[in-house]
């Protein structure tokens, strides 16, 4: 009695009469007439190398600092507060058209940059560290420009230093917070000393001390929050390890 045999050229199991072949995929016999010889699978192509991003998206990527990743929303919202109150004060008591133009140009430029950073956060693409650092420098620069065009020490917009410094102190590491705060205090101190009278020097010192105090309080809060988050992650990991050791059959209750 004849039996089916394997055809090495076709790569199929053939019937004794050679008119049928066994299709292993569909699990049925099919006519062999006109059946093309099987072709070998093409070698897998290596994965294409990612192309460098172009345009505005190239300013986003992996944030190296965990604190900076969590602190970017704080910086963005603090900057929106700065922009909103800056516009309000600019229109509330405009001194002259030239000063108003300078103020609006600085505030609108800051708003465009902050809008881009906010959109990237909503898309889940935090900005790179260097972009965030540069934006914070721009905050201090814009506030200083507004103070200068409004007469230096007499300008009420010095309070915007508080918004800029509190965002920096919450988002940045301690050593960077100290550097940015020292920059803000130094710049505003020079501007104030150059435009204030002798009787106003105590007020200058008080304002500079207030900027430093805001930075210290914000940084202490950020460090406390970081410790709390780290402890919560540690407890969570320990609970997962305990569940795995028990085979996942028991519910682990937190201590």
C-alpha positions in Angstrom: 0.0 0.0 0.0 1.5 3.3 -1.1 1.7 6.1 1.4 2.3 9.8 1.2 5.8 11.0 0.9 7.8 14.2 1.6 8.9 16.3 -1.4 12.0 18.2 -0.4 11.9 20.5 -3.4 8.3 21.6 -2.8 8.6 21.4 0.9 5.3 19.6 1.3 3.9 16.2 2.1 2.6 14.8 -1.2 -0.1 12.2 -1.8 0.9 8.9 -3.4 -0.3 10.0 -6.8 1.5 13.4 -6.5 -1.7 15.4 -7.3 -2.3 16.6 -3.7 -0.2 18.2 -1.0 -0.8 18.7 2.7 -1.2 22.4 3.8 -0.1 22.5 7.4 -1.5 25.9 8.0 -5.1 25.1 7.0 -4.8 21.4 7.9 -6.2 20.1 4.6 -5.2 18.5 1.3 -4.9 20.9 -1.7 -4.3 20.2 -5.4 -0.7 20.3 -6.3 -1.3 21.4 -9.9 0.1 24.8 -10.6 1.5 25.0 -7.0 4.5 27.3 -7.0 7.6 26.2 -5.2 7.8 27.6 -1.7 10.1 30.5 -1.3 12.4 30.9 1.5 11.6 33.7 4.0 13.5 36.9 3.4 16.0 37.7 6.1 14.7 40.1 8.7 15.8 43.7 8.0 17.6 45.3 10.8 15.5 47.9 12.6 15.9 51.4 11.2 17.9 53.7 13.2 15.8 56.5 14.8 16.3 59.7 12.9 17.1 62.8 14.9 14.0 64.9 15.6 13.6 68.2 13.9 11.7 71.3 14.7 10.3 72.2 18.1 10.0 68.6 19.2 13.8 68.3 19.4 13.7 70.4 22.6 11.9 67.6 24.4 13.2 64.2 25.6 14.2 62.3 28.7 14.5 64.4 31.8 17.6 63.3 33.7 16.5 64.7 37.0 13.5 63.1 38.7 12.8 66.3 40.7 12.9 68.3 37.6 10.4 66.0 35.9 7.9 66.5 38.8 8.7 70.2 39.1 8.1 71.2 35.5 4.3 71.7 36.0 5.1 74.0 39.0 7.4 76.1 36.8 4.9 76.3 34.0 2.0 77.4 36.3 4.2 79.8 38.2 5.2 81.4 34.9 1.6 81.7 33.9 0.9 83.6 37.1 3.9 85.8 36.3 2.6 86.5 32.8 -1.0 87.2 33.9 -0.2 89.6 36.7 2.5 91.2 34.5 -0.1 92.0 31.8 -2.5 93.3 34.4 0.0 95.6 36.0 1.2 96.8 32.6 -2.3 98.0 31.6 -3.3 99.1 35.1 -0.9 102.1 35.2 1.0 102.5 32.0 3.6 105.3 32.2 4.3 105.9 28.5 3.7 104.1 25.2 7.4 103.2 24.9 7.5 101.5 28.3 4.3 99.7 27.6 5.6 98.3 24.3 8.7 97.0 26.0 6.7 95.4 28.8 4.2 93.8 26.4 7.0 92.5 24.1 8.8 90.8 27.0 5.6 89.3 28.5 4.3 88.1 25.1 7.7 86.4 24.3 7.6 84.7 27.7 4.1 83.6 27.1 5.0 82.0 23.8 7.8 80.0 25.3 5.7 78.9 28.3 2.8 77.9 26.0 5.2 75.6 24.1 6.5 74.1 27.4 2.9 73.6 28.6 1.8 71.9 25.4 4.8 69.5 25.6 3.8 68.6 29.2 0.2 67.9 28.1 1.6 65.6 25.3 3.7 63.8 27.9 7.0 65.1 26.5 8.8 67.0 29.2 11.3 69.5 28.0 15.0 68.8 28.3 16.9 69.9 31.3 18.8 72.6 29.4 15.6 74.1 28.0 14.0 74.3 31.5 17.2 75.9 32.9 17.2 78.4 30.0 13.5 79.3 30.5 14.1 80.0 34.2 17.0 82.3 33.2 14.6 84.0 30.8 12.1 84.5 33.7 14.7 86.4 35.8 15.8 88.4 32.7 12.2 89.4 31.9 11.5 90.5 35.4 14.7 92.5 35.6 13.8 94.2 32.3 10.4 95.2 33.6 12.0 96.5 36.7 14.5 98.6 34.7 11.9 100.2 32.4 9.8 101.2 35.4 12.5 103.0 37.3 14.4 100.3 39.2 13.7 100.3 42.9 10.4 102.2 42.5 9.0 99.5 40.2 6.3 97.3 41.8 6.9 94.4 39.5 9.8 93.2 41.7 7.3 90.9 43.3 7.6 88.8 40.1 10.9 87.6 41.4 9.0 85.7 44.1 7.0 83.8 41.5 10.1 82.9 39.5 12.1 81.9 42.5 9.4 79.8 44.1 9.1 77.7 40.9 12.8 77.3 40.7 13.2 76.3 44.3 10.5 73.6 44.0 11.7 72.1 40.7 15.5 72.4 40.8 18.1 70.7 43.1 19.4 72.7 46.0 22.6 73.8 44.5 20.9 75.1 41.4 18.3 76.8 43.5 21.0 78.6 45.4 22.7 79.7 42.1 19.5 81.0 40.5 18.5 82.8 43.7 21.9 84.4 44.1 21.6 85.6 40.5 18.2 87.1 41.1 19.3 88.7 44.3 22.5 90.0 42.8 20.8 91.5 39.7 18.0 93.1 41.6 20.3 94.3 44.3 22.5 96.1 41.8 19.5 97.7 40.1 18.0 98.8 43.4 21.2 100.2 44.9 21.7 102.2 41.7 18.2 103.7 41.8 17.3 103.9 45.5 18.1 106.7 47.9 20.0 106.3 51.1 16.7 106.2 53.1 15.4 103.4 51.0 18.4 101.1 51.6 16.6 99.2 54.5 13.7 98.5 52.1 16.2 97.1 49.5 17.7 94.8 52.1 14.2 93.6 53.2 13.2 92.8 49.6 16.4 90.9 49.0 15.9 89.0 52.2 12.4 88.1 51.2 13.5 86.7 47.9 16.1 84.5 49.7 13.4 83.4 52.2 11.0 82.3 49.5 13.8 80.2 47.9 14.6 78.5 51.2 11.0 77.7 52.0 10.3 76.4 48.5 13.4 74.2 48.6 12.6 72.8 52.0 9.2 71.9 50.8 10.6 70.2 47.7 13.1 68.2 49.6 10.4 67.1 52.1 8.1 66.0 49.2 11.0 64.1 47.6 11.6 62.2 50.7 7.9 61.4 51.1 7.7 60.2 47.4 10.9 58.1 47.9 9.5 56.5 51.0 6.2 55.7 49.3 8.0 54.0 46.4 10.1 52.0 48.8 7.1 50.8 50.7 5.3 49.9 47.5 8.3 47.9 46.3 8.5 46.0 49.6 4.9 45.1 49.3 5.3 43.8 45.8 8.3 41.7 46.9 6.3 40.3 49.8 3.4 39.4 47.5 5.8 37.6 45.1 7.4 35.6 48.0 3.9 34.5 49.1 3.0 33.5 45.6 0.5 36.3 45.1 -2.3 34.4 46.9 -2.6 36.6 49.9 -3.4 40.3 50.2 -0.6 42.2 51.9 -1.8 44.9 54.3 0.3 47.9 54.8 1.9 48.3 58.3 
